[in-house]
Amino acid sequence: LEQRLASDPKFFSQIIRLVFLSDKERELPAEPSAEQQKIACHAYELLFKWKTPPGTLSDGSFDPKAFKTWLREVERECKKTGHLELALDQVGQILFHAPPDPSGLWIDKSVAEELNAPEAGELRSGLMLGYLNSRGFHIEDPTGQPEKDLAEKYRRMASEVEEAGYHRLAVTMRDLAKRYDREADKIISENQSRQDSSEPDADAEEQE
């Protein structure tokens, strides 16, 4: 099913329609049946677990032309039904799994080109969410060092795509780095506050 999502834009568009309301639907539809709810849950689970980026062939290789063809068809299908923004956000999330470019760039240039387009704001938002979600469960380090490391990693990635000419994508990656900078500062500040509150009051000890 993952491979079908990655190769069949009509199937992907159908899954999107099963999971999300159209922006043309002003009111909630009638209460879905138990069978409809079951189908929608399975469709959502499929999207949630999906890790095979569009353009991936059955042998595991990545075809930039197939990727662009898939994306154009999804845009046509989902624009007709009012699901375009939601669909592009989902596509952006899966592009977290896009392969590196043969040139050595960390992302295939055909994918970077689509993400860098002026009208690709939803794709870039989805990509950022994909990176944020990829971290998963983690134990907080009071020094904030893991967050600092991630911020530095994403700054390097931003510099690489900027040098390759993908300036809007670079802005997204720098925004991602800034989020982790802020998270590191927050962790350090909260840990320091906890330490300060747990230390005994020197004046109180002297009075005792």
N, C-alpha and C positions, 0 to 999 in steps of 0.2 A: 504493500500500500504506500509506503514511503517513496519507493521508486516511481510509482504511478503519480503521486503528487508532484514529483520532480520532473516528470516527462509529459504529463497530460494537463494542460492548463484548464481545460473544461472541467476535469475532475476536481482540481483545486478550487475552482470558482464555485462548484457545487457544494463542496465542503464549507466554504466560507458562508454561503447562503444558509446552510443548515445551522450554523453556529451563531451568526450575527444578524441583527435586524438591519434592514436597509435604511439609508438616510431618507428614503422616500416614504417610509412607514411612520406616519406621525403618531399613531396610537399602537399600543400593544395588540397583537392579534388575539383571537380567542384562545382560551386556555388549551394548550396542546394536550393531546392524548398521551397516555403512558408510553405508547409505542413511539410517538414523535419525540418525547423527552429522551427516551432510550437512544434513539438514533442521533439526536443532537449531542448527547453525552459522549457517545462513541466518536463522533466527528471531532468534538473538542479534544478528546484524548489523543486522537490521531495527530491533530495540529500541534498539541503540546509536546508530543514525543518525536515529532518530525526533525530529522537532522541531515537529510540528504538535500543539498541545494539544487534548485532547478538548473538544468544544463548538464547534470550528471548522467552519464550513459550507463547502460546495463553492465558494462565491464568496469565501472568505477571511475573512468576517465571523465574529464570535464570538457564540454564543447561550448565555447563562447557564443557561437552562432545559435546553437540550440537554446542557450540561456536567453538571449535577446528575443528570439522568436517566441519562447514561452512567456516572457514578460509582456510583450506586446499583446499577445492573445488574452492574457489575464486582464490587462488594462481595458481592452475592448469589452470583454465579457462582464467585468465587474462595474464598469461605468454604466452599462445599460441597466443594471439592476440596482444601482445606488450603493454598491459595496466597495467602491474603488479605494477610498482612504483606508478602510479597515483591512482590505486585502493587501495593500502596499505595506502597511505596518507589519503584517504577518510575514510578508516576503522579506522585509528588512531584517526581521528577527532571524530568519533562517539563513540570511547571507552572512551571519556570524560564522557559519560553517563553510563559507566559500574557500576554495583552495588558494594557495599562493600562486603568483604569476611565474611562468617559466623564467622571467628575467631576474627573479630574486625578490621582487616586491612582495610584501606579506599578503597581498590580496590580488586575485586575478584582475588584470587591467580592464577586461570587459565589464566586470562587476563594479570596479571602482568608477568607471565611466558612467554607469547608470546611477550609482549613488551620488555622483558629483553633479548631476544635472540640476539646473535651477529649479525645476518643478518636482524634484525628488525629496522634498522635505519629509514626507511620511516614511519613505525608505530609510532615510538617515535616522529618524526617530526610532524606527523599529530596530535598526542595527545597534543603536546605543542600548536599547532595552535588551537585546540579545546578549550583549557583552555584560550588562549588569546581572542578568539572570544566570549567566554561565558560571558565576562564582559559586552559587549554591550555598550550602551550609558551611559555616566556618566559625572557628573559635576566635573571639576578639582578643587581640594582642594589645595590652595597655600602652605600648609604645607607638602604636599606629604604624609600625614599620611595614606590614603587608600592604596597607593602603598607600603608603608612600611609594613602595615598589611598583604597584599597579599604576599609579599616577605617572611615574617615570617611564614605564613601559609604553603607556598610551601616548605620552609626549613624543617618544621616539617614533612610534608608528605614525603620528601626525606629521612629523617632520619628513618622513619617508614619502608619504603620499603627496605632501605639498611639493617636494622636490620633483615628483613625477607629474605635477601639474593639476592635481585634484584638490583644489583649494577648499571647496565646500566640505568635502569629506574630511580634510585636515581640521577644519573648525569643529566638526562633530567629535573627532577623536580628542581634540584639546579640551572640549567641554567635558568629555568623559574623564579626562585626567584631572580637571578642576574639581569634579565631584568627589574624586577620591582624595584630593588634597583637603577638601573641606571635611570629609569623613575622618581623615587622620587627625586633623586639628580638633574635631569634636571629641574623638576618643581620648586623646591626650588631655584635653581640658576636663572632661568628665572624670577621668581617672585621678587627675590631680585634685579635683574637688573632693572626691571620696577620701583620698589620703589626708587632705587637710581636715576634713570633718572627723576623721578617726583618731587624729593626734590629740593627746591630752592638752588641756588648757594650762599653760605654764603658770599664769597668775593664780588660777584656782588651786593648783598644787601648792604654791607658796603659802596661800592663805590657810590651807589645811595644816 
